[in-house]
Amino acid sequence: MAGVLDGVNQRTRLAGHNRLELLMFRLGNKQRFGINVFKVQEVIQCPPLTKVPHAHSVVRGVATLRGKTITIIDLAQAIGRPPITDISQAYIIITEYNRAIQGFLVSGVDRIVNMNWEEILPPPKGTGQNYMTAVTRVDDDLVEIIDVEKVLAEIIHINETVTSSIIDDNRKTIGEHHHRVLVADDSSVARNQIKRTLDQIGVETILVKDGREALNMLNTMADSGIPITEQFSMVISDVEMPEMDGYTLTTQIRSDNRLKDLYVILHTSLSGIFNNSLVEKVGANKFIAKFKPDELAGAVIERMKAMN
């Protein structure tokens, strides 16, 4: 399973067409889970781990791989399940989220499947979601997709405070103008991080859970006859979302004469050199990797200045 990111050009084409590849794995029982291959650097047999004093309870230790020290998180324990006991038989999924590299300890790795985002659905109502951000079916089995951003937010403190000088700059920029932004993200943690960031600079946010919901809202508002750019100053969208990903949402916006002038920022924990080419391909205005409140606020302010 090592080197699962070989052939990144092929996977780039998948992402541009509302498709993805899921790496499926297990956490100690028959239940299968999935993670987007774009976020995976490699999968290895668990090496010896060095314990870290005073670390979070779900951090099993650190491993040195290719000269880098990587934190290893017991993903089962992090989502409230029993910890993985025999780590000598376990695997590490090395991932990059939110500009940081971390390893997730899992009990077993299954295989990679190619899927359409329309097959990735929001969690069933009544489940309380917990650490689930989406579900799908493979071989008639339910596969859960974990809200990794929620897991990491509970382990690693993420600064959400915008620098005061940026806030002051925005007061001068906005003045009496009212700006409203549509935010699409399937992670409740990510949605609220964006909301709290834009609250600090005086920008209203409307939050939706995926690209399909965002597009439906935009179409309904465009039907009113009021120019959409008078109703929303911009759209901030995640890339990975159930039913419709951010690339497809952007493509749909650009192909509709009523929506095509909307400013679109893709804001995602996905990383890699392929992002810039995809941003250009689908017609987004800007790509920002999660999560830097000053960078996000600065990008929003820059757009507001251009509008005023």
C-alpha positions as CSV (number, residue, x, y, z in Angstrom):
1,M,0.0,0.0,0.0
2,A,3.0,2.3,0.1
3,G,3.1,5.1,-2.3
4,V,-0.6,5.4,-3.0
5,L,-0.2,8.8,-4.4
6,D,1.6,7.5,-7.5
7,G,-0.2,8.7,-10.6
8,V,-1.3,12.0,-9.1
9,N,-2.2,13.4,-12.6
10,Q,-4.9,10.7,-13.0
11,R,-6.3,11.5,-9.6
12,T,-6.4,15.2,-10.5
13,R,-8.6,14.4,-13.4
14,L,-10.9,12.4,-11.1
15,A,-11.3,15.4,-8.7
16,G,-12.2,17.7,-11.6
17,H,-15.1,15.5,-12.5
18,N,-16.9,15.1,-9.1
19,R,-15.0,11.8,-8.5
20,L,-12.6,10.7,-5.8
21,E,-10.7,7.6,-4.6
22,L,-11.3,6.3,-1.1
23,L,-8.7,4.3,0.8
24,M,-10.8,2.0,3.0
25,F,-9.6,0.8,6.4
26,R,-10.7,-0.8,9.7
27,L,-10.5,0.2,13.3
28,G,-10.6,-3.1,15.2
29,N,-13.9,-4.6,13.9
30,K,-15.7,-5.3,10.7
31,Q,-16.9,-1.7,10.2
32,R,-15.1,-0.1,7.3
33,F,-14.0,3.6,7.1
34,G,-12.8,5.7,4.2
35,I,-10.4,8.5,3.6
36,N,-9.8,10.5,0.4
37,V,-6.6,9.2,-1.2
38,F,-5.6,12.8,-2.0
39,K,-4.9,13.3,1.7
40,V,-2.8,10.1,2.0
41,Q,1.0,10.2,1.5
42,E,1.6,6.5,2.2
43,V,0.5,3.5,4.3
44,I,3.1,1.5,6.3
45,Q,3.3,-1.2,8.9
46,C,3.3,0.4,12.3
47,P,7.0,1.1,13.3
48,P,8.2,1.3,16.9
49,L,6.7,4.3,18.6
50,T,8.3,6.7,21.1
51,K,5.9,7.8,23.8
52,V,5.5,11.5,24.4
53,P,5.1,12.7,28.1
54,H,1.9,14.7,28.7
55,A,0.6,14.1,25.2
56,H,-3.1,13.9,24.5
57,S,-4.6,10.6,25.5
58,V,-5.2,9.5,21.9
59,V,-1.6,10.2,20.8
60,R,0.1,6.8,20.9
61,G,3.6,8.3,20.3
62,V,5.8,9.6,17.6
63,A,7.6,7.9,14.8
64,T,10.7,9.0,12.8
65,L,10.1,8.5,9.1
66,R,12.6,9.7,6.5
67,G,14.1,12.1,8.9
68,K,10.8,13.6,10.1
69,T,9.1,13.2,13.5
70,I,5.4,12.4,13.0
71,T,2.7,12.3,15.6
72,I,0.8,9.0,15.6
73,I,-2.9,9.2,16.6
74,D,-5.0,6.2,17.5
75,L,-8.0,7.0,15.2
76,A,-10.2,4.4,16.9
77,Q,-9.7,6.0,20.3
78,A,-10.1,9.5,18.9
79,I,-13.6,8.7,17.8
80,G,-14.7,7.1,21.0
81,R,-13.9,3.5,20.2
82,P,-11.7,1.1,22.2
83,P,-8.0,1.8,21.4
84,I,-6.1,-0.5,19.1
85,T,-4.3,-3.0,21.3
86,D,-1.7,-4.9,19.2
87,I,0.1,-2.1,17.4
88,S,2.8,-4.5,16.1
89,Q,0.1,-5.8,13.7
90,A,-1.4,-2.4,12.9
91,Y,-0.8,0.1,10.1
92,I,-0.1,3.8,9.9
93,I,-1.8,6.0,7.3
94,I,0.4,9.0,6.8
95,T,-1.7,12.0,5.9
96,E,-1.5,15.7,5.3
97,Y,-4.3,17.8,6.7
98,N,-4.4,21.6,7.3
99,R,-0.8,22.0,6.4
100,A,0.5,19.5,8.9
101,I,1.6,15.8,8.5
102,Q,0.2,13.2,11.0
103,G,-0.1,9.5,11.1
104,F,-3.4,7.6,11.9
105,L,-3.1,4.3,13.6
106,V,-5.6,1.8,12.1
107,S,-6.0,-2.0,12.6
108,G,-6.2,-2.9,9.0
109,V,-6.1,-1.5,5.5
110,D,-8.5,-2.7,2.8
111,R,-8.2,-1.3,-0.7
112,I,-8.7,1.8,-2.8
113,V,-12.1,2.3,-4.6
114,N,-13.0,4.9,-7.3
115,M,-16.3,6.6,-6.6
116,N,-18.5,9.5,-7.6
117,W,-19.1,12.2,-5.0
118,E,-22.8,11.7,-5.7
119,E,-22.4,8.3,-4.0
120,I,-21.0,10.0,-0.9
121,L,-24.0,11.0,1.2
122,P,-24.5,13.0,4.4
123,P,-24.9,10.9,7.6
124,P,-28.4,9.5,8.1
125,K,-30.6,11.8,10.2
126,G,-30.9,10.7,13.9
127,T,-27.3,9.5,14.1
128,G,-26.1,12.7,15.8
129,Q,-23.2,12.6,13.3
130,N,-20.6,12.3,16.1
131,Y,-17.4,11.9,14.1
132,M,-19.0,11.0,10.8
133,T,-19.0,13.5,8.0
134,A,-20.4,11.3,5.3
135,V,-21.3,7.7,4.4
136,T,-21.3,5.5,1.3
137,R,-21.8,1.9,0.3
138,V,-19.1,-0.5,-1.1
139,D,-19.9,-4.2,-1.7
140,D,-23.3,-3.5,0.0
141,D,-21.5,-2.6,3.2
142,L,-21.8,0.9,4.9
143,V,-18.5,2.8,4.8
144,E,-18.2,5.7,7.2
145,I,-16.1,8.8,6.4
146,I,-14.6,10.3,9.5
147,D,-14.6,14.1,10.2
148,V,-10.9,14.2,10.5
149,E,-10.9,18.0,11.0
150,K,-13.1,17.5,14.1
151,V,-10.6,14.9,15.4
152,L,-7.7,17.1,14.9
153,A,-9.4,20.2,16.4
154,E,-9.9,18.2,19.6
155,I,-6.3,17.2,19.8
156,I,-4.4,20.2,18.5
157,H,-5.3,23.7,19.5
158,I,-6.2,25.8,16.4
159,N,-5.9,29.5,16.7
160,E,-9.1,31.2,15.4
161,T,-8.2,34.8,16.4
162,V,-7.8,37.4,13.6
163,T,-4.9,39.8,14.2
164,S,-6.2,43.2,15.4
165,S,-4.5,45.1,12.6
166,I,-6.5,43.1,10.0
167,I,-9.7,43.8,11.9
168,D,-8.9,47.5,11.9
169,D,-8.1,47.4,8.2
170,N,-11.5,45.8,7.5
171,R,-13.4,48.5,9.4
172,K,-11.9,51.0,7.0
173,T,-12.7,48.8,4.0
174,I,-16.3,47.9,4.7
175,G,-17.5,51.1,6.3
176,E,-21.3,51.1,6.1
177,H,-21.4,48.3,3.5
178,H,-23.0,45.0,4.4
179,H,-21.3,41.9,3.1
180,R,-22.7,38.4,3.2
181,V,-20.8,35.2,2.3
182,L,-22.1,31.7,1.5
183,V,-20.0,29.0,3.1
184,A,-20.2,25.4,2.0
185,D,-18.4,22.8,4.1
186,D,-19.4,19.3,5.3
187,S,-17.4,19.6,8.5
188,S,-19.3,21.3,11.3
189,V,-16.0,22.2,12.9
190,A,-14.7,23.8,9.6
191,R,-18.0,25.7,9.1
192,N,-17.9,27.2,12.5
193,Q,-14.2,28.1,12.2
194,I,-14.9,30.1,9.1
195,K,-18.0,31.7,10.7
196,R,-16.0,32.8,13.8
197,T,-13.3,34.2,11.6
198,L,-15.6,36.3,9.4
199,D,-17.6,37.4,12.5
200,Q,-14.5,39.1,13.7
201,I,-14.3,41.2,10.6
202,G,-18.0,42.1,10.5
203,V,-19.0,39.8,7.6
204,E,-22.2,37.8,7.7
205,T,-22.1,34.1,6.9
206,I,-24.8,31.7,5.6
207,L,-23.7,28.1,6.2
208,V,-24.6,25.0,4.2
209,K,-23.3,21.4,4.4
210,D,-22.3,20.6,0.8
211,G,-22.0,21.8,-2.8
212,R,-25.5,20.5,-3.8
213,E,-27.1,22.5,-1.0
214,A,-25.1,25.6,-1.9
215,L,-26.1,25.4,-5.6
216,N,-29.7,24.9,-4.8
217,M,-29.7,28.0,-2.5
218,L,-27.9,30.1,-5.2
219,N,-30.4,29.0,-7.9
220,T,-33.4,29.8,-5.6
221,M,-31.9,33.3,-4.9
222,A,-31.1,33.9,-8.5
223,D,-34.7,33.1,-9.4
224,S,-35.8,36.2,-7.4
225,G,-34.4,38.4,-10.2
226,I,-32.0,40.2,-7.9
227,P,-28.4,39.9,-9.1
228,I,-26.7,37.2,-7.1
229,T,-23.7,39.5,-6.5
230,E,-26.0,41.8,-4.6
231,Q,-27.1,38.9,-2.4
232,F,-23.7,37.4,-1.8
233,S,-20.3,39.0,-1.9
234,M,-18.6,35.6,-2.5
235,V,-18.7,31.9,-2.0
236,I,-16.2,30.1,0.3
237,S,-16.3,26.4,-0.5
238,D,-14.6,23.2,0.8
239,V,-13.4,20.8,-1.9
240,E,-14.4,17.5,-0.4
241,M,-18.1,17.3,0.2
242,P,-20.9,14.7,-0.1
243,E,-23.1,14.7,-3.3
244,M,-21.2,17.6,-5.0
245,D,-17.6,18.6,-4.4
246,G,-16.3,22.1,-4.5
247,Y,-14.7,21.8,-8.0
248,T,-18.1,20.8,-9.4
249,L,-19.9,23.5,-7.5
250,T,-17.5,26.1,-9.0
251,T,-18.0,24.7,-12.5
252,Q,-21.7,24.9,-12.1
253,I,-21.5,28.5,-10.9
254,R,-19.4,29.5,-13.9
255,S,-21.7,27.8,-16.4
256,D,-24.8,29.7,-15.2
257,N,-25.1,33.2,-16.6
258,R,-27.0,34.3,-13.4
259,L,-24.2,33.0,-11.1
260,K,-21.0,33.3,-13.2
261,D,-19.8,36.6,-11.7
262,L,-19.7,35.3,-8.1
263,Y,-16.3,35.4,-6.5
264,V,-15.3,31.8,-5.4
265,I,-12.7,30.9,-2.8
266,L,-11.8,27.2,-2.5
267,H,-10.8,26.6,1.2
268,T,-9.7,23.1,1.9
269,S,-7.5,20.8,3.9
270,L,-6.5,19.2,0.7
271,S,-2.9,19.9,-0.2
272,G,-0.6,19.3,-3.2
273,I,0.7,21.0,-6.3
274,F,-2.3,19.9,-8.3
275,N,-4.6,22.3,-6.6
276,N,-3.5,25.4,-8.5
277,S,-4.1,23.8,-11.9
278,L,-7.6,22.6,-10.8
279,V,-8.5,26.0,-9.4
280,E,-7.7,27.5,-12.9
281,K,-9.5,24.6,-14.6
282,V,-12.8,25.1,-12.8
283,G,-12.6,28.9,-12.7
284,A,-12.3,29.5,-9.0
285,N,-10.8,32.9,-8.0
286,K,-8.5,31.7,-5.2
287,F,-7.4,28.7,-3.3
288,I,-6.6,28.8,0.4
289,A,-5.3,25.9,2.4
290,K,-7.0,25.4,5.9
291,F,-6.7,26.8,8.5
292,K,-5.1,30.3,8.9
293,P,-7.6,32.9,10.2
294,D,-5.5,35.8,9.1
295,E,-5.0,34.4,5.6
296,L,-8.7,33.7,5.2
297,A,-9.8,37.1,6.6
298,G,-7.2,38.9,4.5
299,A,-8.4,37.2,1.3
300,V,-12.0,38.2,2.1
301,I,-11.0,41.8,2.9
302,E,-9.0,42.0,-0.4
303,R,-12.1,41.0,-2.3
304,M,-14.3,43.5,-0.3
305,K,-11.8,46.3,-1.2
306,A,-12.2,45.5,-4.9
307,M,-16.0,45.6,-4.6
308,N,-16.3,48.9,-2.7
